[in-house]
Amino acid sequence: MWDNCCDYDTIREIRVKTTAYIGVGAIDKIDGILGNLKNEGVTSVLCVCGGHAYRASGAWDKAEAAALRQGIVLALYNRVMPNPTTDTINDAAALGRAVNAGAVLAIGGGSPLDCGKGAAVLLANPGKSAEDLFCFRFTPQKALPLVAVNLTHGTGSEVNRFAVVTVAGRNHRSIVGHDCSYPRYAIDDPALMTGLSAEQSRYVSIDALCRVVEAATTTVAGPLAVTLARETVGLVHRWLPTVLAEPQNLKARYGLCLAALQAGVVFDNSLLHMAHALEHPLSRFKKIPHGLALAMLLPAVIGECYAARPDVLAHVLEPLAPGLKGEPEEATAAAKAVENWLFSLGVKQKLLDLGVQESDVEDFCNFIEQTPSLGLLLSVAPVMSSRQRLARIYTNSLRPMP
């Protein structure tokens, strides 16, 4: 069905640039990775992570032991918080410079990995700050080698070039993506993720699903994006309920790891659009968790976009909404099916439940219009991202669909 709308005479770039190790025990690859870096002359590595999961998961113990065997010094920066700021990257880079780091090891979910990308760029570009990078004052051509040890099955940041950071002193987050920012190596070990709570497991997996639904429907989406998007939706649909019932089930965690890795590749190749753009003010001002905000917005986004990409969305959403024929008139049915699936997972909140009021919509739209990097996402949406449309998505996400 979907291949009827993939133009064979339109050239699409396909990016797959990170060597990723996925599977139970993949963390043991850190020994050989650090050995490779040592052979390149690296003797000190900056390790960027949050304050808890890097140890609780067991990843730090493995990395520390491997570094000792290889004769490499690890300089630990463990102060990354969710939605990190440019100040955090500057601080991490300062530590890296103090120990003359020759590479960066990032351990964690999207926030530590994104900070690691920023620090790797700054360490290879003396005199530059995180504000220079995330305010687009220079275009980096080089970065230190980056190793990404992923601890959540959500963002796919371990296999793409993008980083999202809040610019200190300003009212917005910034998205950058440069060819030098790809991690050289990535580790996706399901055994490191069994400590995720049920809430975390829901939200990061919904993030992965939302990413592929958006990426498969951008104006730059190609056949690889659509193919991986369909597979990713199927994996999340199959394995997320199992993980919620059996958090230690490694096969199910593996399925979600693979889904998130694929989502990272799809995002890297085809970008995102309205759901992720509209999420920014929700997490910024209302402190709503990223994945939950996406879950509340996604049905309304599908309702707005379906008519423009009916064949693709019918194909991609088939595990959640069987029976769609790829006809524009199915938009409401498709959106409702996705909302019902989210409700079945226990994600029943809508924006009103989290304190968002209709009066907030105007401010949210102003914020989006004033945030430069969000314009790129909205520019590749399959429909015009007018202020009226964005306001309608927020309004339709305040309460459950009728």
Secondary structure in CASP SS format (residue, H / E / C, confidence):
PFRMAT SS
TARGET T0000
AUTHOR 0000-0000-0000
METHOD secondary structure of the structure
MODEL  1
M C 1.00
W H 1.00
D H 1.00
N H 1.00
C H 1.00
C C 1.00
D C 1.00
Y C 1.00
D C 1.00
T C 1.00
I C 1.00
R C 1.00
E C 1.00
I C 1.00
R C 1.00
V C 1.00
K C 1.00
T C 1.00
T E 1.00
A E 1.00
Y E 1.00
I E 1.00
G C 1.00
V C 1.00
G C 1.00
A H 1.00
I H 1.00
D H 1.00
K H 1.00
I H 1.00
D H 1.00
G H 1.00
I H 1.00
L H 1.00
G H 1.00
N H 1.00
L H 1.00
K H 1.00
N H 1.00
E C 1.00
G C 1.00
V C 1.00
T C 1.00
S E 1.00
V E 1.00
L E 1.00
C E 1.00
V E 1.00
C E 1.00
G C 1.00
G C 1.00
H C 1.00
A H 1.00
Y H 1.00
R H 1.00
A H 1.00
S C 1.00
G C 1.00
A H 1.00
W H 1.00
D H 1.00
K H 1.00
A H 1.00
E H 1.00
A H 1.00
A H 1.00
A H 1.00
L H 1.00
R H 1.00
Q H 1.00
G C 1.00
I C 1.00
V E 1.00
L E 1.00
A E 1.00
L E 1.00
Y E 1.00
N C 1.00
R C 1.00
V C 1.00
M C 1.00
P C 1.00
N C 1.00
P C 1.00
T E 1.00
T H 1.00
D H 1.00
T H 1.00
I H 1.00
N H 1.00
D H 1.00
A H 1.00
A H 1.00
A H 1.00
L H 1.00
G H 1.00
R H 1.00
A H 1.00
V C 1.00
N C 1.00
A C 1.00
G C 1.00
A E 1.00
V E 1.00
L E 1.00
A E 1.00
I E 1.00
G E 1.00
G C 1.00
G H 1.00
S H 1.00
P H 1.00
L H 1.00
D H 1.00
C H 1.00
G H 1.00
K H 1.00
G H 1.00
A H 1.00
A H 1.00
V H 1.00
L H 1.00
L H 1.00
A H 1.00
N C 1.00
P C 1.00
G C 1.00
K C 1.00
S C 1.00
A H 1.00
E H 1.00
D H 1.00
L H 1.00
F H 1.00
C C 1.00
F C 1.00
R C 1.00
F C 1.00
T C 1.00
P C 1.00
Q C 1.00
K C 1.00
A C 1.00
L C 1.00
P C 1.00
L E 1.00
V E 1.00
A E 1.00
V E 1.00
N E 1.00
L C 1.00
T C 1.00
H C 1.00
G C 1.00
T C 1.00
G C 1.00
S H 1.00
E H 1.00
V H 1.00
N C 1.00
R C 1.00
F E 1.00
A E 1.00
V E 1.00
V E 1.00
T E 1.00
V C 1.00
A C 1.00
G C 1.00
R C 1.00
N C 1.00
H C 1.00
R E 1.00
S E 1.00
I E 1.00
V E 1.00
G E 1.00
H C 1.00
D H 1.00
C H 1.00
S H 1.00
Y C 1.00
P C 1.00
R C 1.00
Y E 1.00
A E 1.00
I E 1.00
D E 1.00
D C 1.00
P H 1.00
A H 1.00
L H 1.00
M C 1.00
T C 1.00
G C 1.00
L C 1.00
S C 1.00
A H 1.00
E H 1.00
Q H 1.00
S H 1.00
R H 1.00
Y H 1.00
V H 1.00
S H 1.00
I H 1.00
D H 1.00
A H 1.00
L H 1.00
C H 1.00
R H 1.00
V H 1.00
V H 1.00
E H 1.00
A H 1.00
A C 1.00
T C 1.00
T C 1.00
T C 1.00
V C 1.00
A C 1.00
G C 1.00
P H 1.00
L H 1.00
A H 1.00
V H 1.00
T H 1.00
L H 1.00
A H 1.00
R H 1.00
E H 1.00
T H 1.00
V H 1.00
G H 1.00
L H 1.00
V H 1.00
H H 1.00
R H 1.00
W H 1.00
L H 1.00
P H 1.00
T H 1.00
V H 1.00
L H 1.00
A H 1.00
E C 1.00
P C 1.00
Q C 1.00
N C 1.00
L H 1.00
K H 1.00
A H 1.00
R H 1.00
Y H 1.00
G H 1.00
L H 1.00
C H 1.00
L H 1.00
A H 1.00
A H 1.00
L H 1.00
Q H 1.00
A H 1.00
G H 1.00
V H 1.00
V H 1.00
F H 1.00
D H 1.00
N H 1.00
S H 1.00
L C 1.00
L C 1.00
H C 1.00
M H 1.00
A H 1.00
H H 1.00
A H 1.00
L H 1.00
E H 1.00
H H 1.00
P H 1.00
L H 1.00
S H 1.00
R H 1.00
F H 1.00
K C 1.00
K C 1.00
I C 1.00
P C 1.00
H H 1.00
G H 1.00
L H 1.00
A H 1.00
L H 1.00
A H 1.00
M H 1.00
L H 1.00
L H 1.00
P H 1.00
A H 1.00
V H 1.00
I H 1.00
G H 1.00
E H 1.00
C H 1.00
Y H 1.00
A H 1.00
A H 1.00
R C 1.00
P H 1.00
D H 1.00
V H 1.00
L H 1.00
A H 1.00
H H 1.00
V H 1.00
L C 1.00
E C 1.00
P C 1.00
L C 1.00
A C 1.00
P C 1.00
G C 1.00
L C 1.00
K C 1.00
G C 1.00
E C 1.00
P H 1.00
E H 1.00
E H 1.00
A H 1.00
T H 1.00
A H 1.00
A H 1.00
A H 1.00
K H 1.00
A H 1.00
V H 1.00
E H 1.00
N H 1.00
W H 1.00
L H 1.00
F H 1.00
S H 1.00
L C 1.00
G C 1.00
V C 1.00
K C 1.00
Q C 1.00
K C 1.00
L H 1.00
L H 1.00
D H 1.00
L H 1.00
G C 1.00
V C 1.00
Q C 1.00
E H 1.00
S H 1.00
D H 1.00
V H 1.00
E H 1.00
D H 1.00
F H 1.00
C H 1.00
N H 1.00
F H 1.00
I H 1.00
E H 1.00
Q H 1.00
T C 1.00
P H 1.00
S H 1.00
L H 1.00
G H 1.00
L H 1.00
L H 1.00
L H 1.00
S H 1.00
V C 1.00
A C 1.00
P C 1.00
V C 1.00
M C 1.00
S C 1.00
S C 1.00
R H 1.00
Q H 1.00
R H 1.00
L H 1.00
A H 1.00
R H 1.00
I H 1.00
Y H 1.00
T H 1.00
N H 1.00
S C 1.00
L C 1.00
R C 1.00
P C 1.00
M C 1.00
P C 1.00
END
